[in-house]
């Protein structure tokens, strides 16, 4: 029995990422599967999730907390305001000072920029 406990303690822990997020919609509480979430964004100190269908829900966590709860292979923090899924990216454009400009599906924000510092990590993430 001690050997089993020792094996468990020594084995590397698997990261467990959320498979769904609970959101409130008026008085109703709803569970949104991670596969349906296009991106998370922060606006005026409030964090939102946006679904592929274009629905927007308020989250109780910060963008930093949310980033730690999702799989980094699936979601990338493109800037202080956005954490997006690869499938949500509509277009990537070269921008001044070696930055990139990104457009997201179902987003009205046309000014989503990736800083110079994050460009190589972003390209690496896209190329996995």
Secondary structure by P-SEA (a helix, b strand, c coil): caaaaaaaaacccccccccbbbbbcccbbbbbcccccccccccccbbbbbcccbbbbbbcccaaaaaaacccccccccccccccccccccccccccccbbbbbbcccccccccccccaaaaaaaaaac
